[in-house]
Amino acid sequence: MTTDIAIVVYEGFDELDAVGPYEVFSNAAERGCDLDVSLRTLDSTDSVTASHGLRVEVAGTLADADPDLVVVPGGGWNDRSDASAWAQAQAGDLPAALADLHERGVDLGAVCTGGMLLAAAGLLDGRPAVTHAGAVDDLRETDAEVVDARVVDDGDVVTAGGVTAGLDLALHVVERLCGETVADRVATEMEYERRGEVYQADR
């Protein structure tokens, strides 16, 4: 059974937060891991501009998909940018959509300050989690249990630290789905050395 992964992007998302995991998942699929990955938006649009100016086309909206896992990138939170994870948290629509997806049984992953969007949705309340080092104090002001780890796996919610930690989150997800051998093959192909211990919550 194919695992459908949607990476939700928005104006001002950090490029590597989304593209890094996208490449990991795509490489895993090419190596026999039965998954499908796509870039999705909350509202209908043809393309989105990331924080460093990269413009990307999207496959459609979250509503058009039937994801098993939604991965949320961060971007611009620490600068309080007008187009950013911060702006998305203030608007509230994306956190509300994430809360609804989780309520319907969709697993969630967050890279960097994408974790703050999960926190804004109340999805990290009472849960171990991590975010970008520059936003850890903001995370501590929520009801999340802040953990010093590269990746925090709390079952149906997985969070990762800043930017490049998205590669480790994605490789961890691949390992969960298709085993360590496939994850290691993907890491080797990408010439990426996995970093940090994964904090595995007891559930």
C-alpha positions in Angstrom: 0.0 0.0 0.0 1.5 3.3 -1.1 2.2 5.9 1.6 1.1 9.4 0.3 3.3 12.2 1.6 2.3 15.8 1.1 4.8 18.6 1.8 2.8 21.7 2.3 4.4 24.9 1.1 3.5 28.5 1.5 4.9 32.0 0.6 8.2 32.3 2.4 8.9 28.7 3.2 12.5 27.8 3.5 13.7 26.0 0.4 15.8 23.3 2.0 13.1 22.5 4.6 10.9 21.3 1.8 13.2 20.3 -1.1 15.6 18.3 1.1 12.9 15.9 2.3 11.3 15.9 -1.1 14.5 14.5 -2.6 15.0 12.0 0.2 11.4 10.6 -0.4 11.8 10.7 -4.1 15.1 8.7 -4.0 13.5 6.2 -1.6 10.6 5.7 -4.0 13.1 5.0 -6.8 14.7 2.4 -4.5 11.5 0.4 -3.9 10.0 2.3 -1.0 6.3 2.3 -1.8 5.6 6.0 -1.3 4.5 9.0 -3.3 5.5 12.6 -2.5 4.2 15.9 -3.7 4.3 19.6 -3.0 0.9 21.0 -1.9 -0.6 24.3 -0.8 -3.5 25.2 1.4 -5.1 27.4 -1.2 -5.2 26.8 -5.0 -2.2 28.4 -6.8 0.2 27.4 -9.5 3.4 28.3 -7.8 4.9 29.6 -4.5 7.9 31.7 -3.8 10.3 30.5 -1.1 12.3 32.6 1.4 15.4 32.9 -0.8 13.4 33.6 -4.0 13.1 30.1 -5.4 9.8 29.7 -7.2 8.3 26.3 -7.2 5.3 24.7 -8.9 2.9 22.7 -6.8 0.9 19.6 -7.6 -2.3 20.9 -6.1 -3.9 21.6 -2.7 -4.0 19.6 0.4 -7.8 19.2 -0.1 -7.1 17.5 -3.5 -4.8 14.9 -1.8 -5.4 12.1 0.5 -2.1 12.1 2.5 -1.0 9.7 5.1 1.7 12.1 6.2 2.0 15.9 5.9 5.4 17.5 6.3 5.5 21.2 7.2 8.6 23.3 6.5 9.5 26.4 8.4 10.9 29.7 7.1 11.2 33.3 8.2 9.9 32.7 11.7 12.9 34.3 13.5 12.7 37.4 11.3 9.0 37.7 11.7 8.8 38.1 7.9 5.6 39.1 6.2 5.8 35.9 4.1 6.9 33.2 6.5 5.9 30.5 9.0 5.3 33.3 11.5 2.8 35.0 9.1 1.1 31.6 8.6 0.8 31.1 12.4 -0.7 34.6 12.8 -3.2 34.1 10.0 -4.2 30.8 11.5 -5.6 29.0 8.5 -2.7 26.6 8.0 -2.5 25.6 11.7 -6.3 25.0 11.7 -6.0 22.8 8.6 -3.1 20.8 10.2 -5.2 20.3 13.3 -8.1 19.0 11.2 -5.8 16.7 9.3 -4.4 15.3 12.5 -7.9 14.8 13.9 -8.7 12.8 10.8 -5.7 10.5 11.5 -3.1 12.0 9.2 0.5 11.8 10.6 2.4 15.1 10.7 6.1 16.0 10.4 7.7 19.4 10.8 11.1 20.7 9.8 12.7 23.7 11.5 10.1 26.3 12.5 7.4 24.3 10.8 7.2 22.9 14.3 5.9 26.3 15.5 3.0 25.9 13.1 2.2 22.6 14.8 2.5 24.3 18.1 0.2 27.1 17.0 -2.4 24.4 16.2 -2.0 23.0 19.7 -0.7 19.8 18.3 2.5 19.8 20.4 0.7 20.3 23.7 2.2 17.8 26.2 4.4 16.3 23.5 8.2 16.1 23.1 9.3 18.3 20.2 12.1 20.3 18.7 12.5 23.3 16.4 15.1 25.6 15.0 17.6 26.7 17.7 16.5 30.3 17.1 12.9 29.5 17.9 13.4 27.2 20.9 12.5 29.9 23.4 9.2 30.5 21.5 8.6 26.7 21.6 9.2 26.8 25.4 6.4 29.3 25.7 4.0 26.8 24.4 2.8 23.6 26.1 5.3 21.4 24.2 8.0 19.5 26.0 11.2 20.8 24.4 13.8 18.1 23.7 17.4 18.6 22.7 17.6 16.3 19.7 18.0 16.4 16.0 14.7 14.5 15.4 11.9 13.8 17.8 9.6 10.9 17.0 6.4 10.9 19.0 4.6 8.4 16.8 2.1 10.3 14.7 4.0 13.6 15.1 7.7 13.9 14.2 9.6 17.2 14.5 13.2 18.1 13.5 15.6 21.0 14.2 16.7 23.6 11.8 16.9 23.4 8.0 19.3 20.4 7.2 17.6 18.4 10.0 14.8 17.9 7.5 17.1 15.4 5.7 17.4 13.4 9.0 13.7 13.6 9.5 13.0 12.3 6.0 15.5 9.5 6.3 14.0 8.5 9.7 10.6 8.4 8.1 12.0 6.3 5.2 13.5 3.9 7.8 10.2 3.6 9.6 8.4 2.9 6.3 10.9 0.7 4.4 13.7 -0.2 6.8 17.3 0.9 7.6 18.8 -0.6 4.5 16.8 1.6 2.1 17.4 4.7 4.3 21.1 4.0 4.3 21.2 3.6 0.5 19.4 6.9 0.1 21.8 8.7 2.4 24.8 7.1 0.6 23.4 8.1 -2.8 22.9 11.7 -1.6 26.4 11.7 0.1 24.8 12.7 3.3 25.9 11.5 6.7 23.0 11.2 9.1 23.4 13.4 12.1 22.3 13.2 15.7 20.3 10.7 17.7 16.6 10.4 17.1 14.6 10.9 20.3 12.0 8.2 20.4 9.2 9.0 22.7 7.6 6.2 24.8 3.9 5.9 23.7 
